[in-house]
Amino acid sequence: MEIVILGAGQAAASMAAKLRASGHDGPITIVGEETAPPYQRPPLSKAYLLGDMALDRLTLRGSDWWDEQRITLRLGEKARAIDPARKIVTTSKGEIAYDMLALTLGATPRRLPADIGGELQGTFTIRNLADVDHLVDELTPGRKLVVIGGGYIGLEAAAVARKIGLEVTLVEAAPRILGRVAAEETASMIRDLHHAHGVTVIEGTGLARITGTGRATGVELVDGRVIPADLVICGIGVTPDSQLAADAGLSIDNGIATNAFGQTSDPAIWAAGDCASFPLEGDRLRLESVGNAIDMAENVAVNMLGATQAYQPKPWFWSDQFEAKLQIAGLNSGYDRTILRQGETAHSGSVWYYRGAQLLAVDALNDARAYMVGKRLVDAGRSPAPEAVASATDLKALLK
């Protein structure tokens, strides 16, 4: 059976490895638009951007491994169309036949429109290796950076730039940073962290346009303020890369729609990672994380080989900013109560999310114990009383 995987990121690498480990002996081909072999994306906006991690440490597998596993990498090759009836993928370099096809296409950064300066030189997004390589030489001490967007990518980029020595202003149109993904308590801890390191954080004010002719010179806000800028980073979210699937007639619903096993509306085509949505508890969910890319891809791999194993995510996330590590376990969707526990040091603490009596998720900033305990509780479906979390002198006692 010939298995072809479109997209050459974390999900593709994990899926291919799991296919081999699960006994698939037939051909496996990974097709990726980038020329680099599969690599880690999270360090791009952190250690790699800082220069603390070299390219060879980013790659997920050495070149020998792909040869030993008889996995063909077709890099620098863009998939252009899928013909489900003929089971053919057309690429920039020809056609590839498949028996089973997996889509691990990831997501694409949202970009600002050209009519408000989104295409001016000196404006950047951060998603892939080329994005960061273009940005690195621009990050020199003393220059002025404006970051548009107060989500994790924007905050991480702001932290890196400030550590290098740039003057950094972060602009968030919503009432506060992390508005879609975290409680006010977590946002407050992160905001205080950035303020302590000299980042100017502007919230509740949107972008009118990026100023400049040919190259960005500043950012004009809707309230009329103009912030000078030598460069602008746009971190305003991503959209799932589902156009190829849509053009092939596959069902699209918040990304490429799959069933509980990772199968799309075409039984010979599967999907995993950032581009794919799956059913969970009567809803449809799409997760953008390394953990989901790995776990969903491995789950799809065994199902492609005949298993019927429904995907049950155990979400976890992290974000490194300055000297702080934010670790997150679970999904806080639908929470109606939070418990804040202060940490033992500056810029540390944990936020526990509840819906009624059910513990949904935990955010832990510089608090590894809270994260460890919270993750074990969430993964096991256990919910200590909120009052017990608030008053516990030893969080490990909650596990008993």
N, C-alpha and C positions, 0 to 999 in steps of 0.2 A: 504494500500500500504506500503510495507516494503522498507524503504530507508536506504542504507548503505553508509557510508562516510569513505573512506580510507585516512588516514592522520589525525593527531589529533592536529593541530596547530590553529592559529588565524582564518584561513578561515573555518576550520571545525566547530569551536565553533560558529562563526557568522552564518554559514549556518544552523546549527541545531536550533539555537535560532530563526532565521527568519522563518524556516519551522513551528515551533510551533506557533509563533506569527501570521503566515499567515493562520492558521487553520488546518494544517496537524495533524491528531489525531492518525495516525498509528505508528508502531514501527520505531524508529530511532536508528541506531547503529553506533558508531564511533570506528574505529579500528586504533590504533596507536602503532608504534614500541617502542616508549619510554614508560617508566613506569610512568612518571609524567603526570598528567592531563593537558589539554591544557593550555599553558602559553604564556606570551609575550616574543618575541625574541629580540626586539631592546635593552632592558636594559641589556641583557647578556654581551655585549661588553662595557657597560657603568656602570650604577649604581650597577648591581649585581657583576660584576667583581671587582669593587671598594670596595664591602662590604657595600654599602649604601642601598641596597634593599635585603630583605630576600626572601626566596623561597615562603612564603605564600603570599607575595605581587606580585609575578610574575604571579601566577595562575589567569586565566581569570574568573573563576566561582568557588564558593565554592562547596564542595561535596554535600551539601543539594540541591543546585539548579539542578544538574543533576538528582537527584532522583525525585524532584518535577516535573520536565519537562518530566519525563519518557524517558530519553535518556540514552541508555546503552553505557558505556565506556568499550571497550575491549582493555586494555593497556598492553604493553609488548608483543604484538602480531604482528608479521610481515606478511603482505600480500605477498604471493608468486606467485599467478597466478589468472587471471580472465578468466572465461569461458563464453563469451557472449552468446553462443547458449543455455547453460543451466541456465544462470543467476546465476552463482555460483562463489564466491571468495574462493580460497584455501589459508589458512593462516598457520602459524607455529603451530596452535592449532586445526585445523580442517577445516570445510567448513561452509560458510555462504551464504544463499540464499538471493537474492534481487529482487525487482521489478524495482527500480531505484537505480543506483550506481553513487556516486559522488567521483571524484578524487581530493583531496586537498593535494597532496603529497609533495609540496614544492620543494626545490632545495638542491643540494649536493655540498659542497665546493670542488673546484678543489684542488688536492694535487700534490705536486712535485713528480716526478718519484723516485723510490727507488734507481736507479743507480746514482743519484746525491745527495743522502742523505735524501730523503723525508720521509723515515721511521725510521730515527735515533731517539732514545730517546731524549727528549728535544725539539722536533719539534711539533708544535700545529696548529690546525685550530680552528676557532671560528664559530660555527653554532648552536649547541644545548647545553642543560644544562650539559650533561656529558663532552663536550669539555671544558666548562668553569670551571667546578668542578675539572678537571684534571690540569688545568692551575693555579688556584688560589694559591696553595701552592708554586708554582715556582716563583711567583712574590714577591720577597723580596728585600728591599732596597739595593742598591749597586751592584746588579747583572747586567750583560750586556745582553741586548735584541736586537736582530735584527728582524725587521719586513720586510717581503718581500711583496711588493704590496702597492701602494699609492692610493688605493680607500678608500671608507668610512670605511670599516671594519678595514683595516690596520691603518688608521689614528686614529680611535677611540681607538684601542688597544694601539697604541703608546702613546696617551694622558693619558690613564689610568695608564699605566706602569710608565710613567714619573711622574705622580702625586704621585705614591706610592714611588718613589725614585730610580727607575732603571736608568741605563745609556742606552739610546735608540738611535738606528740608524735605519732609515727607508730607504729601497732601492726600487726604482721604475725604471723598465727597459725602460719604455717609456720616451720621452723627458721631461715630467713633470708629477706631481701628478694630479689625477682627469682628466686625459687626455680624457677618454671616456665619461665623464658625466658632465663636467663643463668647462666654459670658462677660459682662462688664468687669467682674473681678479679675479675670485673666487679662483682659485688655488693659486694665489699670496697672497691673504689675508690669506688663510689657511696655506700656507708655512710660512709666517711671524709669524703667531700665534705659530706654532710649534718651529720655531727658537727662539722666545722670551722665550719659556719654556725649552730650552736646548735640543731639539731633533735635531739630525743630520740628514738632509735629503739629500740623494744621488739620483739624477735623471739622466736618460739617460744612465744608466749602468746596464746591466743584471747580473743575477746570473749564475755562472758557476757550483758551487756545494756547499753543506753544508759539512764542514769538520768534521772529527771525526771518531772514531771507537766505535760503540755501542751507543755512545751519542754525540750529536752535541757539537763541540768546537768552531766553527766559521763559517763564510760565505766567500767563495772565489768568487770574482766578475770576470766578463769576461775580465776586464782590468788588472787582476793579483793581485789586492789588496785583502788582507785577513783581515776581521773584526772579532776580537774575540767575542764569544757569549757563554753565559751560557744557553740561550734558544733562539729559533727561532719561530716566529709566521708567518704563511703563510696566507696572505689575498689576494689571486690572483683570486677572483671571484668564481662564482657558476655555476653549470649546472642544468637545470630543471630535476627533477626526473620523467622521462618519460618512463623508460625501461619496467615497468609493463604494461603500456598502449601499447607500441610497441609490446611486446610479445603477447598481446591479439588481435593484428591486427588493432588497432586504428591508425588513421592518425596522423603523427608527423611532425610538422613544427615549429621550434624554441620552442619546448615544445609540450605538448598535444594540437593538433589543435582543436579549437572549432569554432562554428558559432557565430553569433552576440548575441545569447541567452545563450551561454555557453554549448551547446550540442556538443558532439564529433561526430565522424563518425558513431558511434553506437547510435541510438536514445534513448536507455535506460541508456546511460552513459554520465555523465556531468563532467566538470572540472572547477576549479577556483583557483586563487592564483598564486604563483610563478611558478607552473608547467605548467600553461595553457597560450596559446596564442590565440588572438582573432582578428577579422578583424576591422580595423579602417582607414577610409579615403583612401581606396584602398591598404592599406598595412596590415601587420600582426604584432601585437605588443604583447610583454610579459613584464609585469611590476613586479619588485621585490620591494614591499613595503607593509607596514601594511595597508595603505589606500586602495590599490587595493585588498588585500586579503579580507578585510571586504566588500567593495562595490561590488566586483564581486561575492563573495559568496552569499551575500544577493540577488543580481540580479538573480543568478542561482536558488536560493531557490524558488522564486516566479514563475520562468519559469518552474521548475519541477512540480509545482502544477497547471500548465495550462496557465499561462500568456505568452505573447509574447512581452517581454520588452527587446529591444536591449540594450546592455551594452554601456554606454557612460561615460568613466572614467573622473574624475576630479582630476588629479594626484596631490599629495602633499607628501613631504618627509621631513625628518629632520635628523640632525646629531649633537650630543653633543660632543664637544672636549674642554678640559680644562674648562674655565668658559664661553666659547662661545657656542652659539646655531646657527647653520646654518639651515634656513628654506627655502624650495623650493616649488614653486607652478608652475604647468604646466610642459610641456615637451619641451626641447630646441632643439629637433631634427630638423636639417635643418636650423638653424639660420645663418644669414649672417651679422648681426650687433649686437653689444652690447653697452649698455649705462651703465657707471659706476657712481654711486652716492656715494660719500664719507659719512661715518657715522659721528655721533657727538662725538664718543669716539674712543679710540684706538681699533683696530681689529673689526671694524664695517663698514658696507656699504652694498650696494645692486648692483646687476648686472641684467639688464633688457635685455632679448633676443628678437630680432626681426628677422622676415623673411619678407623682404620688409617692408610694413607698418603694418604688423600683429605682435602684441605682443604675444609671444609664452610662455614665462616663466620668473620667477623672482627668483634669489637667494638672500637671505637676511641674512647677518651675524650680529648677535646682533642688529637687526633692525626690531623690531616687526611691526612698522607702515608700512614700505616698504612691508613686507610680507603680511600684512592684505590688503593693497590697491592692491598690485599686484595680490593676489589670487582672490579678488573680480572681478578685471578686466578680468583676464584670464578665470575664470569660466563663466563670462557673455559674453565672446567673444568680449569684447571691447578693442580697441587699440588706446590709446592716441598717438599723434605724438611723435616720439623719442625726438624731440627738446623740447617738453613740459615736458617730464619726466626729461630731463637733467637740465632744468631751473626752475622747480617747487620749490617754497619755502615752499609750504604746499602740500604734496602728496595727502591729502584727497580731494583737489580741483580737482584732476583728475577723481574723482568719479562722479562729478556733470555733 
